[in-house]
Amino acid sequence: MIKMRPVYKSDIAILRLLAIVVVVSFHAYGMCYAEAHLPQPLPKVYQETYEWFNQYIPINVAIPLFVFVSGYLFGMQLFNGKYRSLWQVAKEKFLRLMVPYYFFVPIMMVTYSGFELEPFYTSYWHLWFLPMLWWMFVVTFLVRDIIFSGKKWILFGLILVAYSCALLGDFQFYLFGLHSFNKLFCYFLLGVAAVKHEEPLISAIKKYHLLSPLTIIYSITIIWFPTEYGDMSLALLIGSTCAIIVLWYLFHIIPWNSFIITPHLLSISACSFGIYIFHNWIEVYLISSTAQRLFPIAVFAAQHIILFPLLFTLAAFVISLILTKLMLKTNIGQMLLGSKRLHIW
């Protein structure tokens, strides 16, 4: 009898929630030192205070973690035999990712940056993640037999090739987000592989006490070999992979189902897709010149260098969450953002 994987896992859902919180925070802090938003000399002050940490550390784990979680969830679907054909995968993931992309991109362009045709066949703003992820689902389905064959060395070789391709840098082929595909696909494969080999991997980490060395390796990479977000290096690949494995293991062993707060965290995590789509767009308006004329934002930002970006992040997150929940009450919202019962991108 084939051993089925559970269709829903609290640890993976909350791991995804951690990633979305970091992404929202990254964009909020980044806007504080972008010259187009706060008046001088505030951008310089915030840049000196936060830029290095914001651009080099948490985001370099959060984006790979997002991809890893997406791969893990897709791996569960493959393991449980949900998909039978490439056409089924391409179609369902197109509806899940590309239809929302084509719906929200024109709205964001018209209300923010001005209408252009290029984003319809390349990518746009933070929504680049959606078309890139579509390619990952399609390509992974093509190599699914290798991943689930049980031949560990062949799987290891496939993952090694994916990690090697990540070092090639951005593809110059910008069609539908492909330019970032090779830099992140290795983490997606890692997530899919973790489904197949979860039990022996968890046992090995526990048996050989790997948490400490993995944490040390990650620390070395960020201290001695820092890599700015958007760039690629061998140290970044090693460090982010170590961080993902540590977080995955820690969240796996935490007894989430025994905590009162867990259902609330799972409810928020189920809205992560909408939060991702809306947050950056909302942040622009929260810190816009109009908002600054209505509220003493610049004065508060100058007086509270620590508190302001935290509140800015919280406001963007909460508004994005509320907007997502409101949309999910409608048929079109469920079509675009997925129903509350759907827990995979």
C-alpha positions as CSV (number, residue, x, y, z in Angstrom):
1,M,0.0,0.0,0.0
2,I,1.3,3.5,-0.9
3,K,1.8,5.6,2.2
4,M,0.0,8.9,1.7
5,R,1.3,12.2,3.0
6,P,-1.1,14.4,5.0
7,V,-2.8,17.0,2.9
8,Y,-2.1,19.7,5.4
9,K,0.8,20.2,7.9
10,S,0.7,22.9,10.5
11,D,4.5,23.2,10.7
12,I,4.8,24.0,6.9
13,A,1.9,26.4,7.0
14,I,3.5,28.4,9.9
15,L,6.9,28.2,8.2
16,R,5.3,29.9,5.3
17,L,3.8,32.5,7.6
18,L,7.3,33.3,8.9
19,A,8.5,33.8,5.3
20,I,5.7,36.2,4.4
21,V,6.2,38.3,7.6
22,V,9.9,38.7,6.7
23,V,9.0,39.7,3.1
24,V,6.5,42.3,4.2
25,S,9.1,43.7,6.6
26,F,11.8,43.7,4.0
27,H,9.8,45.9,1.6
28,A,8.7,48.2,4.5
29,Y,12.2,48.8,5.8
30,G,13.5,49.2,2.2
31,M,11.0,52.0,1.5
32,C,12.2,53.8,4.6
33,Y,15.6,54.4,3.0
34,A,14.4,54.7,-0.6
35,E,14.8,58.4,-1.6
36,A,11.4,58.5,-3.3
37,H,9.4,58.2,-0.1
38,L,10.5,60.0,3.1
39,P,12.1,63.5,2.9
40,Q,15.8,64.0,3.4
41,P,17.7,63.4,5.5
42,L,15.5,60.5,6.8
43,P,16.4,58.1,3.9
44,K,20.1,58.4,4.7
45,V,19.4,57.9,8.4
46,Y,17.4,54.8,7.8
47,Q,19.9,53.5,5.2
48,E,22.7,53.8,7.7
49,T,20.6,52.1,10.4
50,Y,19.0,49.2,8.5
51,E,20.2,48.7,4.9
52,W,23.0,46.2,5.6
53,F,20.8,43.9,7.8
54,N,17.7,44.3,5.6
55,Q,19.5,43.6,2.3
56,Y,21.8,40.9,3.4
57,I,20.3,38.7,6.1
58,P,16.6,37.8,6.6
59,I,15.4,38.3,3.0
60,N,18.1,35.9,1.8
61,V,16.4,33.2,3.8
62,A,12.8,34.2,3.4
63,I,12.6,34.1,-0.4
64,P,14.4,30.7,-0.6
65,L,12.2,29.5,2.3
66,F,9.1,30.6,0.3
67,V,10.3,28.6,-2.6
68,F,11.1,25.6,-0.4
69,V,7.7,25.6,1.1
70,S,6.0,25.8,-2.3
71,G,8.1,22.9,-3.4
72,Y,7.2,20.9,-0.3
73,L,3.5,21.4,-0.7
74,F,3.7,20.5,-4.4
75,G,5.7,17.4,-3.4
76,M,2.9,16.3,-1.2
77,Q,0.5,16.7,-4.1
78,L,2.7,14.7,-6.4
79,F,3.4,12.0,-3.7
80,N,-0.4,11.6,-3.2
81,G,-0.9,11.2,-6.9
82,K,-3.0,14.4,-7.5
83,Y,-1.5,15.2,-10.9
84,R,-1.5,12.7,-13.8
85,S,-0.4,14.9,-16.7
86,L,1.7,17.9,-17.6
87,W,-1.3,19.6,-19.0
88,Q,-3.2,19.3,-15.7
89,V,-0.3,20.8,-13.8
90,A,0.2,23.6,-16.3
91,K,-3.5,24.4,-16.4
92,E,-4.2,24.3,-12.7
93,K,-1.1,26.3,-11.8
94,F,-1.8,28.8,-14.5
95,L,-5.2,29.4,-13.0
96,R,-3.7,29.6,-9.5
97,L,-0.7,31.9,-10.4
98,M,-1.0,33.5,-13.8
99,V,-4.7,34.5,-13.7
100,P,-4.2,36.5,-10.5
101,Y,-1.0,37.9,-12.0
102,Y,-2.8,39.2,-15.1
103,F,-5.7,40.5,-13.0
104,F,-3.6,42.5,-10.5
105,V,-0.8,43.7,-12.7
106,P,-2.9,46.1,-14.7
107,I,-4.5,47.5,-11.6
108,M,-1.2,48.1,-9.9
109,M,0.3,49.6,-13.1
110,V,-2.5,52.0,-13.5
111,T,-2.6,53.1,-9.9
112,Y,1.2,53.2,-9.3
113,S,3.7,53.1,-12.2
114,G,1.8,53.7,-15.4
115,F,0.5,51.2,-17.9
116,E,3.0,49.2,-20.0
117,L,2.8,46.1,-22.2
118,E,6.1,44.6,-21.2
119,P,5.0,43.2,-17.8
120,F,2.4,41.1,-19.5
121,Y,5.1,38.9,-21.0
122,T,8.0,39.4,-18.6
123,S,7.3,40.2,-14.9
124,Y,6.2,43.1,-12.8
125,W,7.4,44.5,-9.5
126,H,7.2,42.0,-6.6
127,L,4.7,39.8,-8.6
128,W,7.7,38.4,-10.5
129,F,7.5,35.5,-8.1
130,L,4.2,34.2,-9.6
131,P,5.3,33.5,-13.2
132,M,8.6,32.1,-11.9
133,L,6.8,29.7,-9.6
134,W,4.6,28.5,-12.5
135,W,7.7,27.4,-14.3
136,M,8.9,25.5,-11.2
137,F,5.7,23.5,-11.0
138,V,5.9,22.6,-14.7
139,V,9.6,21.6,-14.7
140,T,9.4,19.7,-11.4
141,F,6.5,17.6,-12.8
142,L,8.8,16.6,-15.8
143,V,11.5,15.3,-13.4
144,R,9.1,13.8,-10.8
145,D,10.1,10.2,-11.6
146,I,13.7,11.0,-10.8
147,I,12.7,12.6,-7.5
148,F,10.4,9.8,-6.3
149,S,12.3,6.9,-7.9
150,G,14.0,6.1,-4.6
151,K,17.5,6.3,-6.2
152,K,19.1,8.8,-3.8
153,W,22.3,9.4,-5.9
154,I,20.3,10.3,-9.0
155,L,18.2,12.7,-6.9
156,F,21.3,14.1,-5.3
157,G,22.8,14.6,-8.8
158,L,19.7,16.4,-10.0
159,I,19.7,18.8,-7.0
160,L,23.4,19.4,-7.4
161,V,22.8,20.4,-11.1
162,A,20.1,22.8,-9.9
163,Y,22.5,24.3,-7.3
164,S,25.2,24.7,-10.0
165,C,22.7,26.4,-12.3
166,A,21.9,28.9,-9.5
167,L,25.5,30.2,-9.7
168,L,25.1,31.2,-13.4
169,G,23.3,34.3,-12.3
170,D,20.2,35.8,-13.9
171,F,19.1,34.4,-17.3
172,Q,18.9,37.1,-19.9
173,F,15.6,35.5,-21.1
174,Y,12.9,37.6,-19.4
175,L,9.9,35.8,-20.6
176,F,7.4,35.1,-17.8
177,G,9.8,35.4,-14.9
178,L,12.4,32.9,-16.3
179,H,15.3,35.3,-15.5
180,S,15.1,34.3,-11.8
181,F,14.1,30.6,-12.3
182,N,17.6,29.2,-12.2
183,K,18.6,31.0,-9.0
184,L,15.8,29.6,-6.9
185,F,14.8,26.3,-8.5
186,C,17.3,24.4,-6.3
187,Y,15.2,25.3,-3.2
188,F,12.0,24.2,-4.8
189,L,13.6,20.8,-5.6
190,L,14.9,20.6,-2.1
191,G,11.3,21.1,-0.8
192,V,9.9,18.4,-3.1
193,A,12.7,16.0,-2.1
194,A,12.1,16.6,1.6
195,V,8.6,15.1,1.2
196,K,10.0,11.9,-0.1
197,H,12.8,11.6,2.4
198,E,11.4,13.5,5.4
199,E,11.6,10.8,8.0
200,P,15.2,9.8,7.4
201,L,16.3,13.4,7.1
202,I,14.6,14.4,10.4
203,S,16.2,11.3,12.1
204,A,19.6,12.1,10.7
205,I,19.5,15.7,12.0
206,K,18.5,14.5,15.4
207,K,20.9,11.5,15.5
208,Y,24.0,13.3,14.4
209,H,23.2,16.6,16.2
210,L,23.4,18.6,13.0
211,L,21.5,21.7,14.2
212,S,24.7,23.3,15.7
213,P,27.0,22.8,12.7
214,L,24.3,23.9,10.3
215,T,23.7,27.1,12.3
216,I,27.5,27.7,12.5
217,I,27.9,27.3,8.8
218,Y,25.0,29.8,8.2
219,S,26.5,32.3,10.6
220,I,29.9,32.0,8.9
221,T,28.4,32.7,5.5
222,I,26.6,35.9,6.6
223,I,29.5,37.3,8.6
224,W,32.5,36.5,6.3
225,F,30.8,36.1,2.9
226,P,27.7,38.4,2.9
227,T,25.7,38.5,-0.3
228,E,23.3,41.3,-1.1
229,Y,19.7,40.3,-2.0
230,G,19.4,39.8,-5.7
231,D,23.0,38.7,-6.2
232,M,24.2,35.1,-6.0
233,S,27.2,33.4,-4.5
234,L,28.2,29.9,-3.4
235,A,28.2,31.2,0.2
236,L,24.6,32.4,-0.1
237,L,23.5,29.0,-1.5
238,I,25.2,27.1,1.3
239,G,24.1,29.5,4.0
240,S,20.4,29.8,3.0
241,T,20.2,26.0,2.6
242,C,21.5,25.5,6.1
243,A,19.1,28.1,7.4
244,I,16.1,26.4,5.7
245,I,17.0,23.0,7.0
246,V,17.4,24.3,10.5
247,L,14.0,26.2,10.4
248,W,12.3,23.2,8.8
249,Y,13.5,20.9,11.5
250,L,12.7,23.2,14.4
251,F,9.2,23.9,13.1
252,H,8.7,20.2,12.5
253,I,9.5,19.2,16.2
254,I,7.4,22.1,17.7
255,P,4.0,20.6,18.9
256,W,1.9,23.3,17.1
257,N,-1.4,21.5,17.7
258,S,-1.0,21.9,21.5
259,F,-0.9,25.7,21.3
260,I,-4.0,27.9,21.6
261,I,-2.6,30.4,19.1
262,T,-2.0,27.8,16.4
263,P,-5.5,28.0,14.7
264,H,-5.1,31.8,14.4
265,L,-1.6,31.4,12.9
266,L,-3.0,28.9,10.4
267,S,-5.8,31.2,9.5
268,I,-3.3,34.0,8.7
269,S,-1.0,31.6,6.8
270,A,-4.0,30.6,4.6
271,C,-4.1,34.2,3.5
272,S,-0.4,34.4,2.6
273,F,-1.0,34.5,-1.1
274,G,-3.2,37.6,-0.9
275,I,-0.8,39.2,1.6
276,Y,2.0,38.7,-0.8
277,I,0.1,40.2,-3.7
278,F,-1.2,43.3,-1.8
279,H,1.5,44.2,0.8
280,N,4.0,46.1,-1.4
281,W,1.2,48.0,-3.2
282,I,-0.3,49.0,0.1
283,E,3.1,50.1,1.5
284,V,3.5,52.5,-1.3
285,Y,0.2,54.3,-0.3
286,L,0.9,54.1,3.4
287,I,4.1,56.2,2.9
288,S,2.9,58.3,-0.1
289,S,3.1,62.0,-0.3
290,T,-0.7,62.1,0.1
291,A,-0.5,60.1,3.3
292,Q,2.2,62.4,4.6
293,R,0.0,65.4,4.0
294,L,-2.8,63.8,6.0
295,F,-0.7,62.5,8.8
296,P,2.6,63.5,10.4
297,I,4.4,60.5,9.1
298,A,7.7,62.2,8.4
299,V,7.8,63.7,11.9
300,F,7.0,60.4,13.5
301,A,9.6,58.6,11.4
302,A,12.2,61.2,12.4
303,Q,11.5,60.8,16.1
304,H,11.1,57.0,16.2
305,I,13.7,55.4,14.1
306,I,13.0,52.0,15.6
307,L,9.3,52.2,16.2
308,F,8.2,53.6,12.8
309,P,9.4,50.8,10.5
310,L,7.9,48.2,12.9
311,L,4.5,50.0,12.8
312,F,4.8,50.5,9.1
313,T,5.4,46.7,8.6
314,L,2.5,45.9,11.0
315,A,0.1,48.2,9.2
316,A,0.9,46.9,5.8
317,F,0.6,43.3,7.0
318,V,-2.8,43.8,8.8
319,I,-4.3,45.8,5.9
320,S,-3.2,43.2,3.4
321,L,-4.6,40.4,5.6
322,I,-8.0,42.2,6.0
323,L,-8.2,42.9,2.3
324,T,-7.4,39.3,1.5
325,K,-10.1,38.0,4.0
326,L,-12.6,40.4,2.5
327,M,-11.9,39.2,-1.0
328,L,-12.1,35.6,0.1
329,K,-15.7,36.2,1.0
330,T,-16.5,36.8,-2.7
331,N,-16.5,34.3,-5.6
332,I,-14.0,36.3,-7.6
333,G,-11.8,36.7,-4.6
334,Q,-11.8,32.9,-4.1
335,M,-11.0,32.4,-7.7
336,L,-8.1,34.8,-7.6
337,L,-6.7,34.2,-4.2
338,G,-7.8,30.6,-3.5
339,S,-10.4,29.6,-1.0
340,K,-9.6,29.4,2.7
341,R,-9.3,25.6,2.3
342,L,-6.5,25.9,-0.2
343,H,-3.1,26.0,1.4
344,I,-0.8,25.8,-1.6
345,W,0.4,28.4,-4.0
